[in-house]
Amino acid sequence: MGAEKTSGQYDEVIEHCQAIFNKKMVDYGSSWRIFRPSSLTDQIFIKAQRIRTIQETGANKVGDNIESEFMSIVNYAAMALIQLELGAGEDNDLSADDAARLYSKHVASTKKLMMDKNHDYGEAWRDMRISSLTDLILVKLLRIKQIENNDGATLISEGVDANYQDILNYAVFALIRFAEGTAA
């Protein structure tokens, strides 16, 4: 696999996730702007925990599949990055066009990070299990919660934004694996 293929696959996943985000902006407006970053952390945690429970039990009583939960994680992580930039706002204080622009901006910087790391790690994620990607997302969430509990202070670790970017990228990796039919 090459960087060009990964880049194209990444863009396809993001295009699909952003289409969902944009449609929900039409349905709900920017009601999500009321979330503080810590609330978005918890929303992502709920999604990741549900994925892990389904992976462990094999039972899915709600009906939403694991792929849709990973798409939700992508979108919630993008929202969290927007919230870190803008701060929590008020319901419908962000137009659909501005939300789409900010979404694209944060995903572009997150993709650049992924491409840089992917170069150094040699696309190791392609050999990882989906369950490991889920666990990595959960670890990143626990780290974010700790940083949030410390009022954002870290001694030597990367900040909340970098953890959200990693979460977004891990979710994209899982969705690429599902699209390829190589999810295990």
Order of alpha helices (4+ residues) and beta strands (2+ residues): alpha-alpha-alpha-alpha-alpha-alpha
